[in-house]
Amino acid sequence: MQISVNDRWARFIADEMASGGFDSPDGVVAEALNLLLAQREQLQSLRAMVQASLAEGGDLSDGELDLLLKAEMDRMVQTAQ
């Protein structure tokens, strides 16, 4: 499979390889996809926890839930970096 990326991502991939962290563009893309998958799985888990809490009588508003999810996503992004 071949993919095309814009100049920004091409520079990012080149920088990651130059730093010695990866031997090939494939390695950079594979790591990025692994991080994306992990982030999505964590978000699903968090949503399930929130839904379970609500089912047990929790009373978060939609706005409070959005803030909670955003804060958790921000935390996950910081952890992944």
C-alpha positions, 0 to 999 in steps of 0.5 A: 500500500502506498500513501501520500502525505502533505509537506508538513507530514513529510517533514515530520516523518523525515525528522522522526527518522533523522532523530534515530527513532525510526528506520523507515517512514513505515515505522513512523506511520505504524506508530502513529496508527498504533497511537490512534488506535490506543486513543480510540480504545481508551475513549471507548472505555471512558465512554463506557465508564461514564455510561455505567455511572449514569446508569447507576444514577449519576447525573452529569449534564451533556455539557459536564460530560463533554468537559469530562471527555475533553479533559480525559482526551487531553490527558491521553494526548499528553501521556502519548507524547 
